[in-house]
Amino acid sequence: MIDIKLIRENPEKYVKAARDKHFDVDIDRLMELDGIFRQAKADLQDIATEKNSIGKNIPKMAAEEKKTALARLSRLKEQESEFNETIKNVQPELDALLLLVPQPADDDVPLGKDDTENVELRTWGQIPEFDFELKDHMELGTSLDIIDVPRGVKLAGTRNYFLKGDGAILHWAVLRFALDLMVERGYVPMSVPLLMREEAMLGTGYFPGAEEQTYQLERDEQYLAGTAEVPVTAYHSGEILNEDELPKKFCGLSTCFRREAGAAGKDTHGLYRIHQFDKVEQVVICKNDPEESRKFHDEILANSEAVLQALNLPYRVVNVCSGDLGKGQAKKYDIETWMPSRKSYGETHSASKFYDFQARRLNLRYKDSNGRNVFCHTLNNTVIASPRVLIPLIELNQNPDGTVNIPGPLQKYTGGKKIIK
């Protein structure tokens, strides 16, 4: 959420932010409601001041003067009721509009309409050439009996699957390898709740906007989180931390759920776009300092690159354009890993910087050295998400006979097994 004071100072900045990010929000209406709200609040303060003054002087007044004063008090109470009613009517629309205002993109974010206009920053690794006909991950997974989509669909509908045998072991190995790497780098591991109240979804910026992508348990008024970002970022919501506690660095491992509404017919083959997956997510909560945020944005990106480099998976890093940024993201780097079956890089990681957008909604603050309560900055990035990462992992490590080599760093998690056959 944006500080309303900043919008008042420069409403055009937020009109532009909404236009650049393709969000529909009426800033003029927001300012109109804010004016009505503030005037009503000021009028209530004036009434309170006058009521107090009259109340103090009534005992000293003569009968006729007291009668006039009591009449005035009665009128002030009527006006007070009117102004309270104005606030009651205005505040819901004002609050709803404020939740829609996007964070302006950083100056070095490229202007663009969608992900086709993201800007490549660098690549890592060589895209290998094979002297035999490649199979995709589904062909390999089926022949090795490690992936079963038909039975997943039979039991749970489209975009569902089973991983079995060495497929399940490889999946867990990737997750555990990523988690261990993050712990070695000083991040605190967390096992998190999967069911969230609406407050956590609002606080992290997923609501309003992502309701259609979120599974809802209506009877219990809870939601299945699409990422551990939600519970981990909201962990300290409503709290005031000490400055010397920051930064706080967490990595949460969770099962994630996404409806993929609107994706009918898109990426229907294999394990790329599915309803349920597991992910290690990294979250940083730091001081309210743009330079701190920039430093940790680079750090969380480097953490994820280290995982892919250790697994020898070629990838590229892109600077996400304005039209592909979320509402709260000031800047985002995507990592896209080479997937032979797609003949292209496919997104596997998103590193996001929010400044105080999430913290303001979550009321997540710290007491600075001057004794002021200040909103924190928050950042997050995927460490690894599986089974999507199994697509390049399996396809790039296949052999002519249809077996799959297990990368060295994962073998300690597979009981020493080096090959799936």
VOGU-3710 file (C-alpha; in Angstrom, 3 decimals, decimal comma):
1> midikliren> 0,000/0,000/0,000  1,173/3,495/-0,787  1,370/6,230/1,833  -1,593/8,507/1,062  0,618/11,522/1,819  2,850/10,638/-1,129  -0,160/10,400/-3,442  -1,399/13,799/-2,261  2,011/15,343/-2,959  2,272/13,940/-6,489
11> pekyvkaard> -0,880/12,264/-7,792  0,429/12,297/-11,381  3,272/9,984/-10,340  0,711/7,329/-9,402  -1,432/7,934/-12,459  1,700/7,166/-14,495  2,553/4,137/-12,324  -0,904/2,673/-12,958  -0,631/3,387/-16,681  2,856/1,875/-16,975
21> khfdvdidrl> 1,831/-1,258/-15,073  -1,592/-1,533/-16,742  -3,610/-1,304/-13,526  -6,993/0,375/-13,524  -7,325/2,756/-10,581  -9,057/6,157/-10,470  -6,550/8,430/-8,731  -8,791/11,491/-9,251  -11,632/9,774/-7,404  -9,203/8,707/-4,685
31> meldgifrqa> -8,103/12,309/-4,183  -11,712/13,504/-4,163  -12,658/11,008/-1,449  -9,516/11,800/0,496  -10,466/15,491/0,480  -13,968/14,746/1,749  -12,576/12,407/4,406  -9,963/14,864/5,646  -12,447/17,756/5,752  -14,904/15,663/7,779
41> kadlqdiate> -12,109/14,713/10,182  -11,081/18,367/10,541  -14,701/19,401/11,142  -15,040/16,734/13,839  -11,917/18,047/15,528  -13,322/21,584/15,484  -16,590/20,321/16,951  -14,746/18,443/19,704  -12,775/21,566/20,558  -15,916/23,721/20,692
51> knsigknipk> -17,830/21,132/22,738  -15,033/20,992/25,283  -14,972/24,770/25,563  -18,722/25,009/26,042  -18,695/22,167/28,537  -16,088/23,888/30,690  -17,989/27,196/30,713  -21,546/25,965/31,253  -21,287/25,845/35,066  -20,377/29,573/35,082
61> maaeekktal> -23,208/30,655/32,776  -26,446/32,429/33,642  -29,682/30,595/32,914  -30,401/32,207/29,537  -26,807/31,889/28,397  -26,776/28,244/29,502  -29,918/27,607/27,470  -28,237/29,015/24,371  -25,107/26,973/25,029  -27,096/23,751/25,439
71> arlsrlkeqe> -28,870/24,437/22,158  -25,506/24,943/20,522  -24,265/21,644/21,991  -27,323/19,916/20,607  -26,623/21,341/17,147  -22,956/20,355/17,390  -23,987/16,792/18,217  -26,189/16,729/15,114  -23,303/18,001/12,973  -20,983/15,466/14,620
81> sefnetiknv> -23,373/12,694/13,650  -23,509/14,022/10,063  -19,730/14,144/9,717  -19,357/10,655/11,226  -21,891/9,424/8,714  -19,886/11,069/5,921  -16,739/9,263/7,094  -18,642/5,984/7,395  -19,866/6,335/3,806  -16,562/7,512/2,318
91> qpeldallll> -14,012/5,315/4,071  -14,852/1,921/2,487  -14,473/3,282/-1,060  -11,393/5,272/-0,068  -9,736/2,224/1,513  -10,656/0,013/-1,450  -9,156/2,481/-3,937  -6,005/2,888/-1,867  -5,426/-0,881/-2,033  -5,470/-0,654/-5,839
101> vpqpadddvp> -2,752/1,993/-6,197  0,409/0,373/-7,590  3,967/0,951/-6,486  5,801/3,053/-9,086  8,471/1,099/-10,918  12,109/2,009/-10,318  13,686/4,332/-12,871  15,818/1,533/-14,340  12,818/-0,707/-15,054  12,202/-0,909/-18,816
111> lgkddtenve> 8,869/0,389/-20,063  6,936/-2,399/-21,761  3,537/-3,984/-22,206  4,151/-7,595/-21,119  6,766/-10,344/-20,664  7,712/-10,220/-24,342  9,369/-6,865/-23,630  11,446/-7,948/-20,649  15,123/-7,117/-21,145  17,819/-9,780/-21,003
121> lrtwgqipef> 20,670/-8,784/-18,694  22,950/-11,812/-18,936  23,128/-15,529/-19,563  25,007/-18,272/-17,762  26,110/-21,675/-19,005  26,302/-23,186/-22,444  23,193/-24,593/-24,059  24,339/-28,160/-24,765  24,157/-29,823/-28,147  23,146/-33,467/-28,333
131> dfelkdhmel> 24,100/-35,984/-31,018  20,914/-37,972/-30,516  17,195/-37,203/-30,710  16,051/-35,653/-27,459  13,015/-36,767/-25,509  11,024/-34,326/-23,443  10,522/-34,744/-19,703  7,173/-36,457/-20,165  8,561/-39,074/-22,546  11,478/-39,700/-20,219
141> gtsldiidvp> 9,310/-39,624/-17,097  6,813/-42,069/-18,542  9,401/-44,532/-19,849  11,311/-44,435/-16,545  8,038/-44,704/-14,596  8,802/-41,617/-12,491  6,039/-39,248/-13,711  2,368/-40,213/-14,024  0,081/-37,476/-15,324  -2,907/-39,598/-16,458
151> rgvklagtrn> -3,562/-40,938/-12,953  -3,061/-37,453/-11,504  -5,727/-36,171/-13,897  -7,970/-39,137/-13,119  -7,965/-38,317/-9,409  -7,631/-34,520/-9,333  -8,434/-33,119/-12,780  -6,273/-31,311/-15,310  -2,800/-29,968/-14,456  -2,240/-32,631/-11,791
161> yflkgdgail> 0,331/-35,425/-11,614  2,105/-38,057/-9,567  5,859/-38,190/-9,049  6,913/-41,687/-8,075  10,008/-43,692/-7,296  13,159/-41,893/-8,396  11,020/-38,988/-9,648  9,763/-38,286/-6,136  13,272/-38,750/-4,721  14,736/-36,319/-7,275
171> hwavlrfald> 12,003/-33,791/-6,463  12,759/-33,935/-2,742  16,506/-33,902/-3,401  16,283/-30,618/-5,305  14,227/-29,013/-2,557  16,501/-30,205/0,222  19,633/-29,136/-1,659  18,205/-25,629/-2,119  17,087/-25,433/1,500  20,483/-26,529/2,808
181> lmvergyvpm> 22,254/-23,964/0,613  20,094/-21,191/2,065  20,682/-22,319/5,635  24,432/-22,309/4,982  24,028/-18,698/3,826  22,420/-17,654/7,084  18,719/-17,877/6,233  16,368/-19,250/8,896  14,357/-22,237/7,604  10,619/-22,259/8,194
191> svpllmreea> 7,844/-24,817/7,822  4,767/-22,671/7,290  0,952/-22,841/7,407  -0,622/-23,396/4,006  -4,023/-21,949/4,914  -4,123/-18,175/5,196  -6,663/-15,702/6,478  -7,673/-12,869/4,182  -5,562/-10,397/6,190  -2,339/-12,138/5,132
201> mlgtgyfpga> -3,399/-12,186/1,471  -4,273/-8,481/1,617  -1,136/-7,661/3,554  1,236/-9,225/1,054  -0,579/-7,600/-1,857  -2,137/-10,684/-3,428  -5,606/-9,346/-2,674  -7,233/-7,529/-4,271  -6,246/-8,862/-7,679  -5,345/-12,543/-7,366
211> eeqtyqlerd> -8,635/-13,875/-6,006  -9,348/-15,793/-9,213  -5,967/-17,532/-8,988  -6,448/-18,537/-5,350  -8,195/-21,586/-3,946  -10,711/-20,513/-1,307  -12,155/-22,549/1,565  -15,372/-20,572/1,878  -16,745/-22,416/4,907  -13,610/-21,635/6,909
221> eqylagtaev> -12,903/-18,217/5,340  -9,354/-19,255/4,498  -7,207/-19,461/1,373  -4,566/-21,885/0,124  -1,371/-19,887/-0,275  0,224/-19,835/-3,710  3,673/-19,303/-2,183  5,444/-19,314/1,191  6,021/-15,598/0,562  2,612/-14,993/2,132
231> pvtayhsgei> 3,088/-16,637/5,556  6,797/-15,806/5,818  6,428/-12,107/4,946  3,368/-11,811/7,198  5,096/-13,638/10,080  5,911/-10,381/11,927  2,770/-8,498/10,826  1,442/-6,066/13,405  4,777/-6,062/15,237  7,421/-3,438/15,953
241> lnedelpkkf> 10,892/-4,948/15,620  14,137/-3,567/16,972  16,477/-2,098/14,383  19,303/-4,359/15,542  17,169/-7,398/14,642  17,305/-6,446/10,962  17,798/-7,789/8,431  15,689/-10,868/9,011  16,357/-13,577/6,438  14,021/-16,543/6,075
251> cglstcfrre> 13,582/-19,476/3,710  10,245/-21,259/3,742  9,516/-24,654/2,185  5,871/-25,203/1,330  3,420/-26,792/-1,028  1,898/-24,079/-3,238  -1,530/-23,995/-4,867  -2,624/-21,998/-7,915  -5,875/-22,226/-9,855  -4,275/-21,090/-13,130
261> agaagkdthg> -7,562/-19,417/-14,028  -7,462/-17,972/-17,514  -4,698/-20,362/-18,584  -6,956/-22,759/-20,456  -5,037/-24,229/-23,379  -1,763/-22,618/-22,273  1,235/-24,798/-21,337  -0,987/-27,848/-20,980  1,772/-30,371/-21,693  3,805/-31,767/-18,847
271> lyrihqfdkv> 4,850/-30,174/-15,580  5,316/-26,516/-16,533  1,962/-25,040/-15,455  0,294/-27,057/-12,710  -2,068/-26,539/-9,783  0,191/-27,838/-7,008  3,949/-27,743/-6,534  6,594/-27,393/-3,843  8,862/-24,398/-3,474  11,638/-23,036/-1,322
281> eqvvickndp> 11,082/-19,280/-0,998  13,485/-16,702/0,419  12,248/-13,569/2,170  14,253/-10,620/3,497  12,886/-7,997/5,894  15,263/-5,048/6,140  15,524/-1,400/7,121  13,645/1,309/5,269  16,566/2,254/3,047  16,574/2,062/-0,782
291> eesrkfhdei> 20,245/1,128/-0,802  19,604/-1,723/1,654  16,807/-2,965/-0,593  19,043/-2,790/-3,658  21,781/-4,762/-1,880  19,426/-7,514/-0,745  17,744/-7,645/-4,144  21,134/-8,523/-5,611  21,733/-11,019/-2,813  18,529/-12,991/-3,239
301> lanseavlqa> 19,121/-13,101/-6,991  22,662/-14,421/-6,433  21,341/-17,107/-4,064  19,066/-18,522/-6,751  21,732/-18,301/-9,421  24,042/-20,292/-7,124  21,514/-23,138/-7,033  21,213/-23,295/-10,817  24,960/-23,015/-11,320  25,574/-25,859/-8,881
311> lnlpyrvvnv> 23,137/-27,976/-10,888  24,778/-26,815/-14,160  21,481/-25,600/-15,616  21,902/-22,837/-18,242  19,777/-19,775/-17,580  19,322/-16,110/-18,304  18,403/-13,175/-16,063  15,895/-10,597/-17,310  14,906/-7,182/-16,030  11,123/-7,402/-15,949
321> csgdlgkgqa> 9,375/-4,556/-17,778  6,739/-2,299/-16,229  3,783/-4,090/-17,799  4,871/-7,433/-16,344  5,367/-6,157/-12,783  2,934/-6,880/-9,978  1,126/-4,127/-8,145  3,584/-3,918/-5,275  6,820/-4,669/-7,103  9,199/-1,754/-7,636
331> kkydietwmp> 11,574/-3,978/-9,589  11,789/-7,657/-10,452  14,376/-9,945/-11,947  13,213/-13,198/-13,510  15,517/-16,149/-13,980  14,599/-18,301/-16,964  16,173/-21,737/-17,280  16,846/-23,430/-20,616  14,247/-26,111/-21,387  15,054/-28,158/-24,507
341> srksygeths> 11,472/-29,330/-25,075  10,281/-25,714/-25,186  13,247/-24,686/-27,358  13,533/-21,631/-25,135  14,168/-20,368/-21,651  11,288/-20,860/-19,216  10,672/-18,823/-16,075  11,788/-20,589/-12,901  12,448/-17,728/-10,458  11,138/-14,229/-9,701
351> askfydfqar> 13,114/-11,886/-7,422  10,962/-8,987/-6,233  11,644/-5,740/-4,389  8,709/-4,036/-2,661  10,164/-1,233/-0,518  7,508/-0,644/2,215  4,483/-1,613/0,056  3,848/-4,921/1,852  5,041/-3,767/5,274  2,626/-0,830/5,273
361> rlnlrykdsn> -0,295/-3,160/4,548  0,959/-5,633/7,175  1,754/-2,907/9,728  5,258/-4,368/9,948  7,577/-1,817/11,533  10,822/-1,360/13,422  12,013/1,243/15,916  14,935/3,143/14,420  17,897/4,711/16,221  15,913/7,931/16,705
371> grnvfchtln> 13,071/6,085/18,423  10,701/6,423/15,474  8,511/3,544/14,321  9,318/3,010/10,634  7,855/0,604/8,081  10,274/-2,142/6,993  11,242/-3,015/3,430  10,536/-6,528/2,125  11,953/-8,649/-0,714  11,494/-12,210/-1,889
381> ntviasprvl> 12,652/-14,691/-4,509  12,220/-18,308/-5,452  15,129/-20,478/-4,379  13,783/-23,468/-6,301  10,340/-24,643/-7,395  9,701/-28,259/-8,266  8,570/-30,030/-10,343  8,980/-27,182/-12,873  12,766/-27,276/-12,412  12,646/-31,022/-13,117
391> iplielnqnp> 11,901/-30,149/-16,748  15,420/-28,842/-17,495  16,987/-31,120/-14,899  15,678/-34,268/-16,578  15,883/-33,102/-20,194  19,426/-31,710/-19,999  20,782/-34,775/-18,184  19,322/-37,458/-20,446  21,381/-40,126/-22,162  20,869/-41,776/-25,576
401> dgtvnipgpl> 19,439/-44,888/-23,897  16,717/-42,885/-22,116  18,366/-42,904/-18,696  18,911/-39,680/-16,759  22,050/-38,647/-14,878  21,581/-37,184/-11,413  23,704/-34,033/-10,868  26,514/-34,522/-8,358  25,209/-32,077/-5,691  21,941/-34,026/-5,486
411> qkytggkkii> 23,453/-37,469/-5,078  23,875/-37,106/-1,306  20,079/-36,764/-1,170  19,377/-39,751/-3,435  21,256/-42,306/-1,365  24,270/-42,044/-3,656  22,302/-42,961/-6,765  23,903/-41,394/-9,853  21,523/-42,394/-12,626  17,800/-42,981/-13,066
421> k> 17,114/-46,004/-15,228
//
